[in-house]
């Protein structure tokens, strides 16, 4: 038998918390002194304390833990898996909240685009299968799903990043003229070769909803480099897409604008 102080040191949980566990029915002492009211614990109760603390660390409330302690191993595993899914969602929400804070702070201070490093890069020629449609912006995912089906139907295999080429003369949420492209290996009449080109490029990390800051960074770069002009449609190249990450905050998208030196 251990006194509450001894048991507290063994399980690394404060005596005050052990008394609280006793009050709410999570962990009763093995016995209580009839004359002095002292609480006494047994060594085999350490496993129950460890289980309680582990479940607390997973984010379960003490009320939830009281129910979980009565479950068998398989039922408990299911409950922990549900909590895991919830924790990922909460993590995503926290990351989005942090990003909104950063964006709001940038607006308060004047948008800081210094986190975007715009470079001039020579993009090599690429062999791609493309699918051009006029769609609403929210239908991009479906467009790429259709492109992958067409790729498989033609017996082609993906060999590089996918990208969205914005072909319309102006931006439109509802009527965007775009072409989804995937780099492929294999031979087919529908495969075309994109020529090498010089691009002003920047990488955006995070959800697509905030990619406008990458566009603003390129706009600022063009303003400070008047010797270059845009000579082709904007490209969003998906370096780490939704199939490769579990959280939108981890997405990586390259924004590229083909450019050339102004004449004269």
FIKOLZA-1660 file (N, C-alpha, C; in steps of 0.1 Angstrom, whole numbers, plus 5000, padded with zeros to 4 digits):
% residues 264
   i   px   py   pz ch aa at
   1 5008 4988 5000  A  X  N
   1 5000 5000 5000  A  X CA
   1 5009 5013 5000  A  X  C
   2 5004 5023 4993  A  X  N
   2 5011 5035 4993  A  X CA
   2 5002 5047 4998  A  X  C
   3 5008 5056 5005  A  X  N
   3 5000 5068 5008  A  X CA
   3 4998 5076 4996  A  X  C
   4 4989 5086 4997  A  X  N
   4 4986 5094 4985  A  X CA
   4 4999 5101 4980  A  X  C
   5 5007 5106 4990  A  X  N
   5 5019 5112 4986  A  X CA
   5 5029 5103 4979  A  X  C
   6 5031 5091 4984  A  X  N
   6 5040 5081 4978  A  X CA
   6 5034 5078 4964  A  X  C
   7 5021 5075 4963  A  X  N
   7 5015 5072 4950  A  X CA
   7 5017 5083 4940  A  X  C
   8 5015 5095 4945  A  X  N
   8 5016 5107 4936  A  X CA
   8 5030 5108 4930  A  X  C
   9 5041 5105 4938  A  X  N
   9 5054 5105 4933  A  X CA
   9 5056 5094 4923  A  X  C
  10 5050 5082 4925  A  X  N
  10 5052 5071 4916  A  X CA
  10 5045 5073 4903  A  X  C
  11 5033 5079 4903  A  X  N
  11 5026 5081 4890  A  X CA
  11 5028 5095 4884  A  X  C
  12 5035 5104 4891  A  X  N
  12 5038 5117 4886  A  X CA
  12 5025 5125 4884  A  X  C
  13 5015 5123 4892  A  X  N
  13 5003 5131 4892  A  X CA
  13 5001 5137 4906  A  X  C
  14 4997 5150 4907  A  X  N
  14 4997 5156 4920  A  X CA
  14 4986 5150 4929  A  X  C
  15 4988 5151 4942  A  X  N
  15 4979 5146 4951  A  X CA
  15 4965 5153 4950  A  X  C
  16 4966 5165 4947  A  X  N
  16 4953 5173 4945  A  X CA
  16 4945 5167 4933  A  X  C
  17 4952 5163 4922  A  X  N
  17 4945 5157 4911  A  X CA
  17 4940 5143 4914  A  X  C
  18 4948 5136 4922  A  X  N
  18 4943 5123 4926  A  X CA
  18 4930 5124 4935  A  X  C
  19 4930 5134 4943  A  X  N
  19 4918 5136 4951  A  X CA
  19 4906 5139 4942  A  X  C
  20 4909 5147 4932  A  X  N
  20 4898 5151 4922  A  X CA
  20 4893 5138 4915  A  X  C
  21 4902 5130 4910  A  X  N
  21 4899 5117 4904  A  X CA
  21 4890 5109 4913  A  X  C
  22 4893 5109 4926  A  X  N
  22 4885 5102 4935  A  X CA
  22 4871 5107 4936  A  X  C
  23 4870 5121 4937  A  X  N
  23 4857 5127 4938  A  X CA
  23 4848 5125 4926  A  X  C
  24 4853 5124 4914  A  X  N
  24 4845 5122 4902  A  X CA
  24 4844 5108 4897  A  X  C
  25 4850 5099 4905  A  X  N
  25 4848 5085 4902  A  X CA
  25 4858 5078 4892  A  X  C
  26 4868 5086 4889  A  X  N
  26 4878 5080 4879  A  X CA
  26 4887 5070 4886  A  X  C
  27 4892 5073 4898  A  X  N
  27 4902 5065 4904  A  X CA
  27 4899 5066 4920  A  X  C
  28 4893 5056 4925  A  X  N
  28 4892 5056 4940  A  X CA
  28 4904 5049 4946  A  X  C
  29 4907 5054 4958  A  X  N
  29 4918 5047 4966  A  X CA
  29 4914 5032 4968  A  X  C
  30 4925 5024 4969  A  X  N
  30 4922 5010 4972  A  X CA
  30 4916 5009 4986  A  X  C
  31 4919 5017 4995  A  X  N
  31 4913 5017 5008  A  X CA
  31 4915 5031 5015  A  X  C
  32 4906 5034 5025  A  X  N
  32 4907 5046 5032  A  X CA
  32 4907 5043 5047  A  X  C
  33 4917 5050 5054  A  X  N
  33 4918 5047 5068  A  X CA
  33 4905 5051 5076  A  X  C
  34 4900 5042 5084  A  X  N
  34 4888 5044 5091  A  X CA
  34 4889 5055 5101  A  X  C
  35 4901 5056 5107  A  X  N
  35 4903 5066 5118  A  X CA
  35 4908 5079 5113  A  X  C
  36 4918 5079 5104  A  X  N
  36 4924 5091 5099  A  X CA
  36 4919 5096 5085  A  X  C
  37 4912 5088 5078  A  X  N
  37 4906 5092 5065  A  X CA
  37 4917 5092 5054  A  X  C
  38 4929 5087 5057  A  X  N
  38 4940 5088 5047  A  X CA
  38 4936 5078 5035  A  X  C
  39 4940 5082 5023  A  X  N
  39 4938 5074 5011  A  X CA
  39 4951 5065 5009  A  X  C
  40 4948 5053 5006  A  X  N
  40 4959 5044 5003  A  X CA
  40 4957 5037 4989  A  X  C
  41 4968 5036 4982  A  X  N
  41 4967 5030 4968  A  X CA
  41 4976 5018 4967  A  X  C
  42 4972 5010 4957  A  X  N
  42 4980 4998 4954  A  X CA
  42 4988 5000 4941  A  X  C
  43 4998 4992 4939  A  X  N
  43 5007 4993 4928  A  X CA
  43 5000 4990 4914  A  X  C
  44 4990 4981 4915  A  X  N
  44 4983 4978 4902  A  X CA
  44 4974 4989 4897  A  X  C
  45 4972 5000 4906  A  X  N
  45 4964 5011 4901  A  X CA
  45 4972 5021 4893  A  X  C
  46 4985 5019 4892  A  X  N
  46 4994 5028 4884  A  X CA
  46 4990 5027 4869  A  X  C
  47 4986 5015 4865  A  X  N
  47 4982 5013 4851  A  X CA
  47 4970 5021 4848  A  X  C
  48 4960 5022 4857  A  X  N
  48 4948 5030 4854  A  X CA
  48 4951 5044 4854  A  X  C
  49 4960 5049 4863  A  X  N
  49 4964 5063 4862  A  X CA
  49 4971 5066 4849  A  X  C
  50 4980 5057 4845  A  X  N
  50 4987 5060 4832  A  X CA
  50 4977 5060 4820  A  X  C
  51 4967 5052 4821  A  X  N
  51 4956 5052 4810  A  X CA
  51 4949 5065 4810  A  X  C
  52 4945 5070 4822  A  X  N
  52 4938 5083 4824  A  X CA
  52 4947 5094 4818  A  X  C
  53 4959 5095 4822  A  X  N
  53 4968 5105 4817  A  X CA
  53 4970 5105 4802  A  X  C
  54 4971 5093 4797  A  X  N
  54 4973 5091 4782  A  X CA
  54 4961 5096 4775  A  X  C
  55 4949 5093 4780  A  X  N
  55 4937 5097 4773  A  X CA
  55 4935 5113 4774  A  X  C
  56 4939 5118 4786  A  X  N
  56 4939 5133 4787  A  X CA
  56 4948 5139 4777  A  X  C
  57 4960 5133 4775  A  X  N
  57 4969 5138 4765  A  X CA
  57 4964 5138 4751  A  X  C
  58 4955 5128 4748  A  X  N
  58 4948 5127 4735  A  X CA
  58 4938 5138 4733  A  X  C
  59 4934 5145 4744  A  X  N
  59 4924 5156 4743  A  X CA
  59 4911 5152 4748  A  X  C
  60 4909 5140 4754  A  X  N
  60 4896 5136 4759  A  X CA
  60 4893 5144 4772  A  X  C
  61 4881 5147 4775  A  X  N
  61 4877 5153 4787  A  X CA
  61 4876 5142 4798  A  X  C
  62 4877 5147 4811  A  X  N
  62 4876 5137 4822  A  X CA
  62 4863 5129 4821  A  X  C
  63 4852 5136 4817  A  X  N
  63 4839 5129 4816  A  X CA
  63 4840 5119 4806  A  X  C
  64 4846 5122 4794  A  X  N
  64 4847 5112 4783  A  X CA
  64 4856 5100 4788  A  X  C
  65 4866 5103 4796  A  X  N
  65 4876 5093 4800  A  X CA
  65 4869 5083 4809  A  X  C
  66 4859 5088 4817  A  X  N
  66 4852 5079 4826  A  X CA
  66 4845 5068 4818  A  X  C
  67 4840 5072 4807  A  X  N
  67 4833 5062 4798  A  X CA
  67 4843 5053 4791  A  X  C
  68 4854 5059 4786  A  X  N
  68 4864 5051 4779  A  X CA
  68 4871 5041 4787  A  X  C
  69 4872 5043 4800  A  X  N
  69 4879 5033 4808  A  X CA
  69 4871 5020 4809  A  X  C
  70 4859 5021 4806  A  X  N
  70 4850 5009 4807  A  X CA
  70 4850 5001 4794  A  X  C
  71 4856 5006 4783  A  X  N
  71 4856 5000 4770  A  X CA
  71 4866 4989 4769  A  X  C
  72 4863 4979 4760  A  X  N
  72 4873 4969 4757  A  X CA
  72 4883 4975 4747  A  X  C
  73 4894 4968 4745  A  X  N
  73 4905 4973 4736  A  X CA
  73 4901 4977 4722  A  X  C
  74 4892 4969 4716  A  X  N
  74 4888 4973 4702  A  X CA
  74 4879 4985 4702  A  X  C
  75 4870 4986 4712  A  X  N
  75 4861 4998 4712  A  X CA
  75 4869 5010 4716  A  X  C
  76 4879 5009 4724  A  X  N
  76 4887 5020 4728  A  X CA
  76 4895 5025 4716  A  X  C
  77 4900 5015 4708  A  X  N
  77 4908 5019 4696  A  X CA
  77 4900 5027 4686  A  X  C
  78 4887 5023 4685  A  X  N
  78 4878 5030 4676  A  X CA
  78 4876 5045 4681  A  X  C
  79 4874 5046 4694  A  X  N
  79 4872 5059 4700  A  X CA
  79 4885 5068 4699  A  X  C
  80 4896 5062 4700  A  X  N
  80 4909 5070 4699  A  X CA
  80 4911 5074 4684  A  X  C
  81 4907 5065 4675  A  X  N
  81 4908 5069 4661  A  X CA
  81 4899 5080 4657  A  X  C
  82 4887 5081 4663  A  X  N
  82 4878 5092 4661  A  X CA
  82 4884 5105 4666  A  X  C
  83 4890 5104 4678  A  X  N
  83 4896 5115 4684  A  X CA
  83 4908 5120 4675  A  X  C
  84 4915 5110 4670  A  X  N
  84 4926 5114 4661  A  X CA
  84 4922 5122 4649  A  X  C
  85 4911 5118 4643  A  X  N
  85 4905 5125 4631  A  X CA
  85 4901 5139 4636  A  X  C
  86 4895 5140 4648  A  X  N
  86 4891 5153 4653  A  X CA
  86 4903 5162 4656  A  X  C
  87 4913 5156 4661  A  X  N
  87 4926 5164 4664  A  X CA
  87 4932 5170 4652  A  X  C
  88 4932 5162 4641  A  X  N
  88 4937 5167 4628  A  X CA
  88 4929 5179 4623  A  X  C
  89 4916 5178 4625  A  X  N
  89 4907 5189 4620  A  X CA
  89 4910 5201 4629  A  X  C
  90 4911 5199 4642  A  X  N
  90 4914 5210 4651  A  X CA
  90 4928 5217 4648  A  X  C
  91 4937 5208 4645  A  X  N
  91 4951 5213 4641  A  X CA
  91 4950 5222 4628  A  X  C
  92 4942 5217 4618  A  X  N
  92 4940 5225 4606  A  X CA
  92 4934 5238 4609  A  X  C
  93 4924 5238 4618  A  X  N
  93 4917 5251 4621  A  X CA
  93 4926 5260 4628  A  X  C
  94 4935 5255 4637  A  X  N
  94 4945 5263 4644  A  X CA
  94 4955 5269 4634  A  X  C
  95 4959 5261 4625  A  X  N
  95 4968 5266 4615  A  X CA
  95 4962 5277 4606  A  X  C
  96 4949 5275 4602  A  X  N
  96 4942 5285 4595  A  X CA
  96 4941 5298 4603  A  X  C
  97 4938 5296 4616  A  X  N
  97 4936 5308 4624  A  X CA
  97 4949 5316 4625  A  X  C
  98 4961 5308 4626  A  X  N
  98 4974 5315 4627  A  X CA
  98 4976 5322 4614  A  X  C
  99 4973 5316 4603  A  X  N
  99 4975 5322 4590  A  X CA
  99 4967 5335 4588  A  X  C
 100 4954 5334 4593  A  X  N
 100 4946 5346 4593  A  X CA
 100 4952 5357 4601  A  X  C
 101 4957 5354 4613  A  X  N
 101 4963 5364 4621  A  X CA
 101 4975 5370 4614  A  X  C
 102 4983 5362 4608  A  X  N
 102 4995 5367 4600  A  X CA
 102 4990 5377 4589  A  X  C
 103 4979 5372 4582  A  X  N
 103 4974 5381 4571  A  X CA
 103 4968 5394 4576  A  X  C
 104 4961 5393 4587  A  X  N
 104 4955 5405 4593  A  X CA
 104 4966 5414 4598  A  X  C
 105 4976 5409 4604  A  X  N
 105 4987 5417 4609  A  X CA
 105 4994 5424 4597  A  X  C
 106 4996 5416 4586  A  X  N
 106 5002 5422 4574  A  X CA
 106 4993 5434 4569  A  X  C
 107 4980 5432 4569  A  X  N
 107 4971 5442 4564  A  X CA
 107 4972 5455 4573  A  X  C
 108 4973 5452 4586  A  X  N
 108 4974 5463 4596  A  X CA
 108 4987 5471 4594  A  X  C
 109 4998 5464 4591  A  X  N
 109 5011 5470 4589  A  X CA
 109 5014 5474 4575  A  X  C
 110 5004 5470 4566  A  X  N
 110 5007 5471 4551  A  X CA
 110 5012 5458 4547  A  X  C
 111 5006 5452 4537  A  X  N
 111 5009 5438 4533  A  X CA
 111 5024 5436 4531  A  X  C
 112 5030 5426 4538  A  X  N
 112 5044 5423 4536  A  X CA
 112 5046 5412 4527  A  X  C
 113 5051 5414 4515  A  X  N
 113 5053 5404 4506  A  X CA
 113 5067 5398 4506  A  X  C
 114 5075 5402 4516  A  X  N
 114 5089 5398 4516  A  X CA
 114 5091 5383 4518  A  X  C
 115 5080 5376 4523  A  X  N
 115 5082 5362 4525  A  X CA
 115 5081 5355 4512  A  X  C
 116 5077 5361 4501  A  X  N
 116 5077 5355 4488  A  X CA
 116 5090 5360 4480  A  X  C
 117 5097 5350 4476  A  X  N
 117 5110 5353 4469  A  X CA
 117 5107 5350 4454  A  X  C
 118 5105 5360 4446  A  X  N
 118 5103 5359 4432  A  X CA
 118 5116 5357 4425  A  X  C
 119 5117 5347 4416  A  X  N
 119 5129 5345 4409  A  X CA
 119 5126 5344 4394  A  X  C
 120 5136 5346 4386  A  X  N
 120 5135 5343 4371  A  X CA
 120 5141 5329 4369  A  X  C
 121 5133 5321 4362  A  X  N
 121 5138 5307 4360  A  X CA
 121 5135 5303 4346  A  X  C
 122 5144 5295 4341  A  X  N
 122 5141 5288 4328  A  X CA
 122 5134 5275 4330  A  X  C
 123 5122 5274 4325  A  X  N
 123 5115 5262 4327  A  X CA
 123 5118 5253 4315  A  X  C
 124 5121 5240 4317  A  X  N
 124 5125 5232 4306  A  X CA
 124 5112 5228 4298  A  X  C
 125 5114 5222 4286  A  X  N
 125 5102 5217 4279  A  X CA
 125 5096 5205 4286  A  X  C
 126 5083 5204 4284  A  X  N
 126 5076 5193 4291  A  X CA
 126 5066 5187 4282  A  X  C
 127 5064 5173 4283  A  X  N
 127 5054 5166 4275  A  X CA
 127 5042 5164 4284  A  X  C
 128 5031 5170 4280  A  X  N
 128 5019 5170 4289  A  X CA
 128 5007 5165 4281  A  X  C
 129 4997 5160 4289  A  X  N
 129 4984 5158 4284  A  X CA
 129 4975 5169 4290  A  X  C
 130 4968 5176 4282  A  X  N
 130 4960 5187 4287  A  X CA
 130 4945 5185 4285  A  X  C
 131 4937 5192 4293  A  X  N
 131 4922 5192 4292  A  X CA
 131 4917 5206 4295  A  X  C
 132 4912 5212 4284  A  X  N
 132 4908 5226 4285  A  X CA
 132 4893 5227 4287  A  X  C
 133 4889 5235 4297  A  X  N
 133 4875 5237 4300  A  X CA
 133 4872 5251 4304  A  X  C
 134 4860 5255 4303  A  X  N
 134 4855 5268 4310  A  X CA
 134 4847 5264 4322  A  X  C
 135 4852 5267 4334  A  X  N
 135 4846 5261 4346  A  X CA
 135 4845 5272 4356  A  X  C
 136 4838 5269 4367  A  X  N
 136 4839 5278 4379  A  X CA
 136 4851 5274 4387  A  X  C
 137 4857 5283 4394  A  X  N
 137 4870 5280 4401  A  X CA
 137 4868 5268 4411  A  X  C
 138 4856 5267 4416  A  X  N
 138 4854 5256 4426  A  X CA
 138 4854 5242 4419  A  X  C
 139 4855 5242 4406  A  X  N
 139 4854 5229 4399  A  X CA
 139 4868 5224 4394  A  X  C
 140 4878 5230 4399  A  X  N
 140 4892 5226 4395  A  X CA
 140 4895 5212 4399  A  X  C
 141 4891 5208 4411  A  X  N
 141 4894 5194 4415  A  X CA
 141 4888 5184 4406  A  X  C
 142 4875 5186 4402  A  X  N
 142 4868 5177 4393  A  X CA
 142 4875 5177 4379  A  X  C
 143 4880 5189 4375  A  X  N
 143 4887 5189 4362  A  X CA
 143 4899 5180 4362  A  X  C
 144 4907 5180 4373  A  X  N
 144 4919 5172 4374  A  X CA
 144 4915 5157 4375  A  X  C
 145 4904 5154 4382  A  X  N
 145 4899 5140 4383  A  X CA
 145 4896 5135 4369  A  X  C
 146 4890 5144 4361  A  X  N
 146 4887 5140 4347  A  X CA
 146 4899 5138 4339  A  X  C
 147 4909 5147 4341  A  X  N
 147 4922 5146 4334  A  X CA
 147 4929 5133 4337  A  X  C
 148 4929 5129 4350  A  X  N
 148 4936 5116 4354  A  X CA
 148 4929 5104 4347  A  X  C
 149 4915 5105 4346  A  X  N
 149 4908 5094 4339  A  X CA
 149 4912 5093 4325  A  X  C
 150 4913 5105 4318  A  X  N
 150 4917 5105 4304  A  X CA
 150 4931 5100 4302  A  X  C
 151 4940 5103 4312  A  X  N
 151 4954 5099 4311  A  X CA
 151 4954 5084 4311  A  X  C
 152 4947 5078 4321  A  X  N
 152 4947 5063 4322  A  X CA
 152 4941 5057 4309  A  X  C
 153 4930 5063 4304  A  X  N
 153 4924 5057 4292  A  X CA
 153 4933 5057 4280  A  X  C
 154 4942 5066 4280  A  X  N
 154 4952 5066 4269  A  X CA
 154 4964 5058 4271  A  X  C
 155 4965 5052 4283  A  X  N
 155 4976 5043 4286  A  X CA
 155 4989 5051 4290  A  X  C
 156 4987 5064 4295  A  X  N
 156 4998 5072 4298  A  X CA
 156 5001 5071 4313  A  X  C
 157 5013 5075 4317  A  X  N
 157 5017 5075 4331  A  X CA
 157 5022 5089 4336  A  X  C
 158 5017 5093 4347  A  X  N
 158 5022 5106 4352  A  X CA
 158 5037 5106 4356  A  X  C
 159 5044 5116 4352  A  X  N
 159 5058 5116 4354  A  X CA
 159 5063 5129 4361  A  X  C
 160 5054 5138 4365  A  X  N
 160 5058 5151 4371  A  X CA
 160 5046 5158 4377  A  X  C
 161 5048 5171 4380  A  X  N
 161 5038 5179 4386  A  X CA
 161 5027 5182 4377  A  X  C
 162 5015 5184 4382  A  X  N
 162 5004 5189 4375  A  X CA
 162 5003 5204 4375  A  X  C
 163 4996 5210 4366  A  X  N
 163 4995 5225 4366  A  X CA
 163 4982 5229 4359  A  X  C
 164 4978 5241 4363  A  X  N
 164 4966 5247 4357  A  X CA
 164 4971 5260 4350  A  X  C
 165 4968 5261 4337  A  X  N
 165 4971 5272 4329  A  X CA
 165 4959 5281 4327  A  X  C
 166 4960 5293 4331  A  X  N
 166 4949 5303 4331  A  X CA
 166 4949 5310 4317  A  X  C
 167 4940 5306 4308  A  X  N
 167 4940 5311 4295  A  X CA
 167 4931 5323 4292  A  X  C
 168 4922 5325 4301  A  X  N
 168 4913 5337 4299  A  X CA
 168 4920 5350 4299  A  X  C
 169 4914 5360 4292  A  X  N
 169 4920 5373 4292  A  X CA
 169 4918 5380 4305  A  X  C
 170 4908 5376 4313  A  X  N
 170 4906 5382 4326  A  X CA
 170 4902 5372 4336  A  X  C
 171 4903 5374 4349  A  X  N
 171 4900 5365 4359  A  X CA
 171 4885 5364 4361  A  X  C
 172 4879 5352 4362  A  X  N
 172 4865 5350 4365  A  X CA
 172 4863 5338 4374  A  X  C
 173 4856 5340 4385  A  X  N
 173 4852 5329 4394  A  X CA
 173 4843 5319 4387  A  X  C
 174 4834 5324 4379  A  X  N
 174 4824 5315 4374  A  X CA
 174 4827 5310 4359  A  X  C
 175 4834 5317 4352  A  X  N
 175 4837 5314 4338  A  X CA
 175 4852 5314 4335  A  X  C
 176 4860 5306 4342  A  X  N
 176 4874 5306 4340  A  X CA
 176 4878 5296 4329  A  X  C
 177 4885 5302 4319  A  X  N
 177 4890 5294 4308  A  X CA
 177 4904 5289 4312  A  X  C
 178 4904 5276 4315  A  X  N
 178 4917 5270 4320  A  X CA
 178 4920 5257 4313  A  X  C
 179 4932 5253 4314  A  X  N
 179 4936 5240 4309  A  X CA
 179 4944 5233 4320  A  X  C
 180 4939 5221 4325  A  X  N
 180 4946 5213 4334  A  X CA
 180 4956 5204 4326  A  X  C
 181 4968 5204 4331  A  X  N
 181 4979 5196 4324  A  X CA
 181 4986 5187 4334  A  X  C
 182 4990 5176 4329  A  X  N
 182 4998 5166 4337  A  X CA
 182 5010 5162 4329  A  X  C
 183 5021 5162 4334  A  X  N
 183 5033 5157 4327  A  X CA
 183 5033 5142 4327  A  X  C
 184 5035 5137 4315  A  X  N
 184 5034 5122 4313  A  X CA
 184 5045 5116 4305  A  X  C
 185 5046 5103 4306  A  X  N
 185 5055 5095 4298  A  X CA
 185 5046 5085 4290  A  X  C
 186 5050 5083 4278  A  X  N
 186 5042 5075 4269  A  X CA
 186 5038 5082 4256  A  X  C
 187 5034 5075 4246  A  X  N
 187 5031 5081 4233  A  X CA
 187 5016 5081 4231  A  X  C
 188 5011 5092 4226  A  X  N
 188 4997 5094 4222  A  X CA
 188 4996 5107 4214  A  X  C
 189 4987 5107 4204  A  X  N
 189 4986 5119 4196  A  X CA
 189 4981 5131 4204  A  X  C
 190 4975 5129 4215  A  X  N
 190 4970 5140 4223  A  X CA
 190 4981 5146 4233  A  X  C
 191 4992 5140 4234  A  X  N
 191 5003 5145 4242  A  X CA
 191 5010 5156 4234  A  X  C
 192 5012 5167 4240  A  X  N
 192 5019 5178 4234  A  X CA
 192 5032 5182 4242  A  X  C
 193 5041 5189 4235  A  X  N
 193 5053 5193 4241  A  X CA
 193 5052 5208 4243  A  X  C
 194 5054 5212 4256  A  X  N
 194 5054 5226 4259  A  X CA
 194 5069 5231 4258  A  X  C
 195 5071 5242 4251  A  X  N
 195 5085 5246 4249  A  X CA
 195 5090 5252 4262  A  X  C
 196 5104 5252 4262  A  X  N
 196 5110 5259 4274  A  X CA
 196 5107 5274 4273  A  X  C
 197 5106 5280 4285  A  X  N
 197 5103 5294 4286  A  X CA
 197 5110 5300 4298  A  X  C
 198 5111 5313 4298  A  X  N
 198 5116 5321 4309  A  X CA
 198 5104 5326 4317  A  X  C
 199 5104 5324 4330  A  X  N
 199 5093 5327 4338  A  X CA
 199 5097 5335 4351  A  X  C
 200 5089 5344 4355  A  X  N
 200 5089 5350 4369  A  X CA
 200 5081 5340 4377  A  X  C
 201 5088 5335 4388  A  X  N
 201 5081 5324 4395  A  X CA
 201 5083 5327 4410  A  X  C
 202 5073 5321 4418  A  X  N
 202 5073 5322 4432  A  X CA
 202 5066 5310 4438  A  X  C
 203 5069 5306 4450  A  X  N
 203 5063 5294 4456  A  X CA
 203 5054 5299 4467  A  X  C
 204 5041 5294 4467  A  X  N
 204 5032 5297 4477  A  X CA
 204 5030 5285 4485  A  X  C
 205 5031 5286 4499  A  X  N
 205 5029 5275 4508  A  X CA
 205 5016 5278 4516  A  X  C
 206 5007 5269 4515  A  X  N
 206 4994 5271 4523  A  X CA
 206 4982 5269 4514  A  X  C
 207 4970 5271 4519  A  X  N
 207 4958 5269 4511  A  X CA
 207 4957 5277 4499  A  X  C
 208 4949 5272 4490  A  X  N
 208 4947 5280 4477  A  X CA
 208 4940 5293 4479  A  X  C
 209 4932 5294 4490  A  X  N
 209 4924 5306 4493  A  X CA
 209 4933 5318 4495  A  X  C
 210 4946 5316 4498  A  X  N
 210 4955 5328 4501  A  X CA
 210 4966 5329 4490  A  X  C
 211 4964 5322 4479  A  X  N
 211 4974 5322 4468  A  X CA
 211 4975 5336 4462  A  X  C
 212 4965 5344 4464  A  X  N
 212 4965 5358 4458  A  X CA
 212 4977 5366 4462  A  X  C
 213 4983 5363 4474  A  X  N
 213 4995 5370 4478  A  X CA
 213 5007 5367 4470  A  X  C
 214 5007 5355 4465  A  X  N
 214 5018 5351 4455  A  X CA
 214 5017 5359 4442  A  X  C
 215 5004 5361 4438  A  X  N
 215 5002 5369 4426  A  X CA
 215 5006 5383 4428  A  X  C
 216 5003 5388 4440  A  X  N
 216 5006 5402 4443  A  X CA
 216 5022 5404 4444  A  X  C
 217 5028 5393 4449  A  X  N
 217 5043 5394 4449  A  X CA
 217 5049 5395 4435  A  X  C
 218 5044 5387 4426  A  X  N
 218 5049 5387 4412  A  X CA
 218 5045 5401 4406  A  X  C
 219 5033 5406 4409  A  X  N
 219 5030 5419 4404  A  X CA
 219 5039 5430 4409  A  X  C
 220 5043 5429 4422  A  X  N
 220 5053 5439 4427  A  X CA
 220 5067 5437 4420  A  X  C
 221 5070 5424 4418  A  X  N
 221 5083 5422 4411  A  X CA
 221 5083 5428 4397  A  X  C
 222 5072 5426 4390  A  X  N
 222 5071 5432 4376  A  X CA
 222 5072 5447 4376  A  X  C
 223 5066 5453 4387  A  X  N
 223 5066 5468 4388  A  X CA
 223 5080 5473 4390  A  X  C
 224 5088 5465 4398  A  X  N
 224 5102 5469 4400  A  X CA
 224 5112 5464 4390  A  X  C
 225 5107 5457 4380  A  X  N
 225 5115 5452 4369  A  X CA
 225 5109 5456 4356  A  X  C
 226 5108 5469 4352  A  X  N
 226 5100 5473 4340  A  X CA
 226 5107 5468 4327  A  X  C
 227 5119 5463 4328  A  X  N
 227 5125 5458 4316  A  X CA
 227 5119 5444 4312  A  X  C
 228 5110 5438 4320  A  X  N
 228 5104 5426 4316  A  X CA
 228 5089 5428 4314  A  X  C
 229 5083 5420 4305  A  X  N
 229 5069 5420 4303  A  X CA
 229 5063 5406 4302  A  X  C
 230 5051 5405 4306  A  X  N
 230 5044 5392 4306  A  X CA
 230 5041 5388 4291  A  X  C
 231 5044 5375 4288  A  X  N
 231 5042 5371 4274  A  X CA
 231 5035 5358 4273  A  X  C
 232 5028 5354 4283  A  X  N
 232 5020 5342 4282  A  X CA
 232 5011 5341 4294  A  X  C
 233 5002 5331 4294  A  X  N
 233 4992 5329 4305  A  X CA
 233 4999 5325 4318  A  X  C
 234 4992 5329 4329  A  X  N
 234 4997 5325 4342  A  X CA
 234 4995 5310 4344  A  X  C
 235 5004 5304 4352  A  X  N
 235 5004 5290 4355  A  X CA
 235 5005 5287 4370  A  X  C
 236 4996 5279 4375  A  X  N
 236 4997 5274 4388  A  X CA
 236 5002 5259 4388  A  X  C
 237 5014 5257 4393  A  X  N
 237 5020 5244 4392  A  X CA
 237 5020 5238 4406  A  X  C
 238 5013 5226 4408  A  X  N
 238 5011 5220 4421  A  X CA
 238 5023 5211 4425  A  X  C
 239 5032 5217 4433  A  X  N
 239 5044 5210 4437  A  X CA
 239 5041 5200 4447  A  X  C
 240 5032 5203 4457  A  X  N
 240 5027 5194 4467  A  X CA
 240 5012 5195 4467  A  X  C
 241 5005 5186 4461  A  X  N
 241 4991 5188 4459  A  X CA
 241 4983 5181 4470  A  X  C
 242 4969 5181 4468  A  X  N
 242 4960 5175 4478  A  X CA
 242 4962 5160 4480  A  X  C
 243 4968 5153 4470  A  X  N
 243 4971 5139 4472  A  X CA
 243 4983 5136 4479  A  X  C
 244 4991 5146 4482  A  X  N
 244 5004 5144 4488  A  X CA
 244 5005 5149 4503  A  X  C
 245 4995 5157 4507  A  X  N
 245 4996 5163 4520  A  X CA
 245 4982 5160 4527  A  X  C
 246 4983 5161 4541  A  X  N
 246 4971 5159 4548  A  X CA
 246 4964 5171 4553  A  X  C
 247 4971 5182 4551  A  X  N
 247 4966 5195 4556  A  X CA
 247 4968 5206 4546  A  X  C
 248 4958 5214 4543  A  X  N
 248 4960 5225 4533  A  X CA
 248 4972 5234 4536  A  X  C
 249 4976 5236 4549  A  X  N
 249 4987 5244 4552  A  X CA
 249 5000 5239 4546  A  X  C
 250 5000 5226 4543  A  X  N
 250 5013 5221 4537  A  X CA
 250 5013 5220 4522  A  X  C
 251 5003 5225 4516  A  X  N
 251 5003 5226 4501  A  X CA
 251 5014 5235 4496  A  X  C
 252 5019 5232 4485  A  X  N
 252 5029 5241 4478  A  X CA
 252 5026 5242 4464  A  X  C
 253 5024 5255 4460  A  X  N
 253 5020 5258 4446  A  X CA
 253 5030 5268 4440  A  X  C
 254 5035 5265 4429  A  X  N
 254 5043 5275 4421  A  X CA
 254 5035 5283 4413  A  X  C
 255 5036 5296 4413  A  X  N
 255 5029 5306 4404  A  X CA
 255 5039 5311 4395  A  X  C
 256 5037 5309 4382  A  X  N
 256 5047 5313 4371  A  X CA
 256 5040 5322 4361  A  X  C
 257 5047 5332 4357  A  X  N
 257 5043 5340 4346  A  X CA
 257 5054 5340 4335  A  X  C
 258 5051 5335 4323  A  X  N
 258 5061 5336 4313  A  X CA
 258 5064 5351 4310  A  X  C
 259 5077 5354 4309  A  X  N
 259 5081 5368 4307  A  X CA
 259 5092 5369 4296  A  X  C
 260 5094 5381 4291  A  X  N
 260 5105 5383 4281  A  X CA
 260 5110 5398 4283  A  X  C
 261 5122 5400 4278  A  X  N
 261 5127 5413 4279  A  X CA
 261 5120 5422 4269  A  X  C
 262 5117 5434 4274  A  X  N
 262 5111 5444 4266  A  X CA
 262 5120 5448 4255  A  X  C
 263 5115 5451 4243  A  X  N
 263 5124 5455 4232  A  X CA
 263 5126 5470 4233  A  X  C
 264 5138 5474 4229  A  X  N
 264 5142 5488 4230  A  X CA
 264 5146 5492 4243  A  X  C
% end
